[in-house]
Amino acid sequence: MGIKEFEPLVTAVLPDIVPLVPQEPTARLGRWEPKGYSERGTKVQSALEEIGDVLSERLLGALELTVDRLSVDIPDDLVALERPTVTRFGIVSMGGEQTATKQAVAIVEQVHPGATDLVVELVQALLDKAAVPGAAGDEKEIAAQHGASHFALAVVVSTAVLRSLGTAVAAETPAIIGAALGATAIVIPTVPKPAGYAAAVLAKRRAEYLLPRQSSASAVVRDHMFWITEGSSPSDVDFSANGLVAAVEDGVVIRTGVAEGHARLTIHILEGPPDEVDLTGYDEVVEISWTAPEGGAVVRGDEPMHGYRHHMGGRRWESPPWPGDYRIRVHVYGRDDGEDSSYRLTIWQAPAAPEIVYKKTDRLGHRLRGEPEPPLVIPPDADHRWIEKSSITQAATITVIQGLTPQEVIKTFGGDPAAPVSIREIAERPAWERLSNPRYGYVPLLTVLAVDDYVLAVEDNGFEGSDRETLTALSRKGKAASVYWNVNANFRLTFAENGNLVYSGSPRIDPGAPHIEDLDFEDYRHEHAKGMTAVARFTGRGFTEEDLAAIYAADQAYVLEDDPLPSDMPNPLTLE
């Protein structure tokens, strides 16, 4: 007696169980891959915990009546388990109510140690009886046939093993279904999918791959490059042709400024070539062709940006999942700055064509192409680029005022000079307390620093200094100017002198801003630093990293109780 005698008993019942298993949960079983969560209890209990309550309860509901009536014999020598000595017991559950299957399996594990392990072993021994080599249909249908057949096998084996133990707790249907589901979750990831499954998966990927699409990701950089390939890890790539991107056998490789680390990417997949070539804000722009042997190339080390994938439903980014010739246009800025570089990749299907170098201005590209490097130029806004890595980089208004005292400045802003508050104390308040202003959801604070004949005013996430009327009042004894930005890409410069407004607007949109002749606001990079540079030129005083440190060290701010939203500005806290 043994497994050979048990085999026909199983195969005789198996065809009656498979049709009763619902498609949706068994399609999930057919695709099941364990996540590697920490173990809880026995192997079967851990598998049940990971696979989730919804699946187990649906399968219990579908098969409960059938399993109640099911009887499967098993040779005695296959169930060599010790008989229980415990006759009365209880189960205490922590952390919430257990489902019927989990609770029943937990009891079996206590009363019949090793019983569920035996179910797993016998299912593994009989796996060939659950094979469905001729499974056909789409991906879901084949996965469901694969999952249903293996789950049905586990149900038959679990019924035979547990009911042979001679105790009511083991014979209960929830215990049988729970042990079968746990065993299936353990075994099925080791079983090859039916022959037609790979083609069905590819057909599904292609059907769901809709254009256009875009995503943001972070690529792992190794040896000054990252790549988008179908599986290869290229090395010794020659970038001398264009200094930025090269085609390899199954994808493309992009040359970076940093040797190791991560590169920020935005990726656009289009149905055809872009309408125009965007050169603004980039140092190098190159377009080449490559041939995809199968399609579906992925970014090495693809990771989500900001904790999610844009327009991708949480899935990993991949190039179009079909073979053919493609074009990729690579935009990059900041390679000479190392860690601040960023890449924009645009991909579309098109016949092979010569590469095109649209723009080549960074020093690294010149070196790689064997060209003389352009002279090193210190940008006019260099002294203020520190702002981009400061605590106020997301949203702020910096105002420089000439001729007024700090008290006069505070009053003009709408604060009370006699009522300072602690910046740290405000920051450390509970969120519900800080949300004291129902309109904006934050406490509007003004900080000031007197330096020589100037007062420097900073509003972290504030905007009063950019208001035309406020700034005009601040300029009543000389000059006043402000630069404002927020997370929604709103930006404004405001200049006034001797009580008269000189300029207010965004230089990219509104002409007439003074002192910006050599500041390229069409290039959106370093906009905050450029704005602060224009303010410094107009007033005669800039804003330094040491100034901001002195403000924080003083730990004094003033609440702007009457903090009206300027009528000519969008609400900076409203997403556009």
Buried (B, 14 or more C-beta within 10 A) or exposed (E): EEBEEBBEBBBEBBEEBBEBBBBEBBBBBBBBEEEEEEEEBBBBBBBBBBBEBEBBBBBBEBBBEBBEEBEBEBBEEBBEBEEBEEEEEEEEEEEEEBBBBBBBBBBBBBBBEBBBBBBBBBBBBBBEBBBBEEBEEBBBBBBBBBBBBBBBBBBBBBBBBBBBBEBEBBBBBBBBBBBBBBBBBBBBEEBEBBEBBEEBBBBBBEEEBEEEBBBBBBBBBBEBBBBBBBEEEBEEBEBEBBBBBBBBEBBBBBBBBBEEBBBBBBBBBBEEBEEEBBBEBBBBBBBBBBEBEEBBBBBBBBBBBEEEBBEBEEEEBBBBBBEBEBBBBBBBBBBBEEEBBBBBBBBBBBEEEEBEBBBBBBBBBBEBBEEEEEEEEEBBBEBBBBBBEEEBEEBBBBBBBBBBBBBBBBBBBBBEBEEBBEBEEBEEEEEEEBEBBEEBEBBBBBBBBBBEEBBBBBBBBBBBBBBBBBBBBBBBBBBBBBBBBBEBEBBBBBBBBEEEBBBBBBBBEEEEBBBBEEBBBEBEBBBBBBBBBBBBBBBBBBBBEEBBEBBBEEEBBBBBEEBEBBEEBEBBBEEE
